[in-house]
Amino acid sequence: MDLEAGLTPGKRFRCGACGNLTRFDIVSTERLRRFWHVDLSGEGRADEEEILSREVESVTCRWCGSAEHIEVLDAPGAPEVA
C-alpha cells in the first residue's frame, strides 16, 4: 500500500482495526526546499516550503497501536479522479 498517498490533499488514513480517522503516528523521511526569512532581530521562519521527496516508513494508529490495518481512503468531499 502506498502510505504516502494518505498525506496528499483529498486523501486520509483510516485504521481498519478500530475505525480511527484522526490520530496517527507517521514516521517519514523528507527532503525539503525552504525559503528561510530571518528578520533583523534574528528571528527566523520558513515563508515557503516545497517537498522535494518524501518516503513514509510507517503509519501507526494512535488509538489502538495497529500498523498492519492502516488504509488510505478518499476524504469526504474530495473530487473524484477519473
C-alpha positions as CSV (number, residue, x, y, z in Angstrom):
1,M,0.0,0.0,0.0
2,D,1.2,3.5,-0.8
3,L,1.1,5.1,2.6
4,E,2.5,8.4,1.2
5,A,-0.8,8.9,-0.6
6,G,-2.5,9.4,2.8
7,L,-0.6,12.7,3.2
8,T,-1.9,14.2,-0.1
9,P,-4.9,16.6,-0.4
10,G,-8.2,14.7,-0.8
11,K,-6.9,11.5,0.9
12,R,-7.0,10.4,4.5
13,F,-5.9,7.5,6.7
14,R,-8.2,5.1,8.4
15,C,-7.4,2.3,10.9
16,G,-9.2,-0.8,9.8
17,A,-8.7,-2.3,13.3
18,C,-10.5,0.3,15.4
19,G,-12.0,2.8,12.9
20,N,-9.8,5.8,13.9
21,L,-9.8,8.6,11.2
22,T,-7.9,11.3,13.1
23,R,-4.8,10.3,15.1
24,F,-1.8,8.6,13.6
25,D,2.0,8.5,14.3
26,I,3.8,8.9,11.0
27,V,7.5,8.1,10.5
28,S,8.8,9.7,7.3
29,T,12.0,10.9,5.7
30,E,11.6,14.2,3.8
31,R,13.8,16.3,1.6
32,L,12.7,20.0,1.5
33,R,13.5,23.3,0.0
34,R,12.6,26.2,2.3
35,F,12.8,30.0,1.8
36,W,14.0,30.9,5.2
37,H,13.4,34.5,6.3
38,V,15.4,35.9,9.2
39,D,14.4,39.4,10.4
40,L,16.8,42.0,11.8
41,S,16.2,40.8,15.4
42,G,17.4,37.3,14.4
43,E,14.0,35.6,14.5
44,G,13.7,33.1,11.6
45,R,10.8,31.4,10.0
46,A,10.1,29.4,6.8
47,D,8.0,31.6,4.4
48,E,7.8,28.9,1.7
49,E,8.3,25.2,1.7
50,E,8.5,22.7,-1.2
51,I,8.7,19.0,-0.6
52,L,11.3,17.6,-3.0
53,S,10.9,14.0,-1.9
54,R,9.1,12.0,0.9
55,E,9.2,8.4,2.0
56,V,6.7,7.3,4.5
57,E,8.2,4.5,6.5
58,S,5.3,3.7,8.8
59,V,1.9,4.8,9.9
60,T,0.6,3.6,13.3
61,C,-2.8,4.2,14.8
62,R,-2.6,6.4,17.9
63,W,-5.7,4.8,19.4
64,C,-5.0,1.0,19.1
65,G,-1.4,0.8,18.1
66,S,-2.0,-1.1,14.9
67,A,0.3,-0.5,11.9
68,E,-1.0,-3.5,9.9
69,H,-4.5,-2.3,9.3
70,I,-3.9,1.3,8.0
71,E,-5.9,2.2,4.9
72,V,-5.7,5.2,2.6
73,L,-9.2,6.5,1.6
74,D,-10.7,9.4,-0.3
75,A,-11.5,12.2,2.1
76,P,-15.2,13.3,2.2
77,G,-15.9,15.9,-0.4
78,A,-12.7,15.2,-2.3
79,P,-13.2,15.4,-6.1
80,E,-13.3,12.1,-7.9
81,V,-10.4,11.3,-10.2
82,A,-11.4,9.8,-13.5
